[in-house]
Every structure is written in structure tokens, then in C-alpha cells.
């Protein structure tokens, strides 16, 4: 699984709202969209794409926990967390190294330099059963 992250500020910037970071231009947003479409098409063409999804902004998130045996619901965004999961790709490929190679291509995704400077992705194997868990 390839996971990407963003902050509420990043989502606000993509929506054209400035803050601590400048708002994205229409050109920035279009360039990112075109990059992601090509990235997804390349993965589909190679037969490695299983599924991909982008996630809505953190402000539209609810976190559930428990306190004293009762459910506690907290609306996002969360002050204690800057970045949250923004999207993911499930890929089926020959090796962990190949998945890492695919994820490395995300470094070429266009966007404002303030966003590109802090962007990162994680690569994590998906396990099908408890027996596959490795410490």
C-alpha cells in the first residue's frame, strides 16, 4: 500500500484558500491532477494497480475512541496531528522494492514548492492474515 499525507492547510490551499501557505493556482491544481491521472493510468497499464482513492479534507473527519468505557467522538481536524492520510494506492507488484520504486515517482508530482518540500509517502505491505504479520 502506498500512502500519501496532507494537512488541513494543504486541502485549504488546493481549494484556493490562502493561510500560512499560499493558495494553489488553478494551474498548480490542474498540473497535480494531470500527474495523478497519468500515474494511475501507468499503474493500470502495467497491471500493478489494484485500487486507489483520495480522501476528503481532515475537517470532514471524525475520530472515535473511548473514555471510561464510553465512545468518544472528536471532529477533525486535530490539533495534535498536522498530517493525515490523504490518499492511497493498493498495488500488486513483484516486490517491496518495486512498490518503493513506484511510490518514489510521487516525488515528481507538481505543486507549490511549500507543499512539495514537506510531501512524503509511505509504503507498507498489506497482510491477508495474522500469520503474515512480521515484527
N, C-alpha and C positions, 0 to 999 in steps of 0.2 A: 504494500500500500504506500503510495506517495501522498504525503500530507502537506498542504500549504497553510500558512498562517497570515492573519491580518489583525489590525486593531480597529476599534470603532472609528478612530481618526482616519484610517485608510479607507474605510467604507464611506465616511463622510466626504473625503476628498474625491472619491470616484463618483459620488453623487453631485459633485460641483460645489460642495460647501467647504470653504476655507476654514482654517483654525490655526493650530500650531504649525501645520503643514499647509502649503498652498493647495488650492483645489486643482483637480485634474482638468486639463483641457479636453475638449471633445476629441482632438487628435490623439492625445495620450490614451484615452479610453478606447478609441477605435483601434489603435495600434495593439493594445493589450488584447482586445477581443479577437483581432485577426491572428495574433500569435497563438492564442489558446485554441482557436479553431483549427489552425494548421497542426499544432502539437497533437490535438485529439485525432485529427484525420490521419496523421502519420502513425500513431499508435494503433488505430483501427486497421489501417492498410497493412501493417506488419503482423496483425493478428494478436498483438500483445494487450490490447485494451479489453478489459472485462466490463468496467463501469467507471464513470466519472460524474461528479456532482460538485457544484459550487453551493456554498451555504449562505444564508441571509446574514445580515449585519448582527453583531452582538447585542444590539439594543432590542432585537426580537428574540432573545434567548431567555429561557427560564432554567435555573439550576435547582435541582431537588436534592435535599439532604434530609437529615433527621436530627431532632433535638429532643431529648427526653422521650424517645420512642414515638415521636410525632413527626410527620412530614413537615419540612420547612421549604417553602418556595421563595427563591430570590430572583427578581427580574434583572436582566442584564442591562447595560454592560457592567462588568465587575471591576471595582476599584483595585482589587488585589491582583488583577490579571490584565496585562496590556494586550498581548496577542491571544487570539482564539483560533480554532480551526476554521479556515476559510473555504476549503475545498479538498477533494481527494480524487485519486485515480486508483483503481484496482487494476493491476497489470499482471498478466500471466507471462512470465519470461523464463529464460534458461537459467538465470542465476541471480543472486543478490547483487552481484557486481553489475549485471545488465540493468537491473532496476535502478541502481545508483547512477549509472550512465544516463538513463532516461531522465531521471529527476534533475541531473546536472544541466540538462537543456533548459530548464526553467530559469536559470540564471540569465538567459538571453531575453527573457520577457521584457518588452519595453514598458516604460512608465516613468513618472517623475523620479529624478535622482534621489530625492529624500526617501522615497518608498523603496527603490532598488537597493539602497545602501543597507537597509535593515531586513530585506526579504530573505527567507530561508525555507527549505523544505526538509521534511523527514522521510526516511524510507524505513518501513517496518514490515517484516514478514507477517502474513495473516496465517493464523493457525486454525486448523479444522477440528482439532480435538485436544483434549487435555494431554494426551501422550506426546504431542508435538511441542509442547512448551519446553523451552530451554532456558536455563538460568544464566 
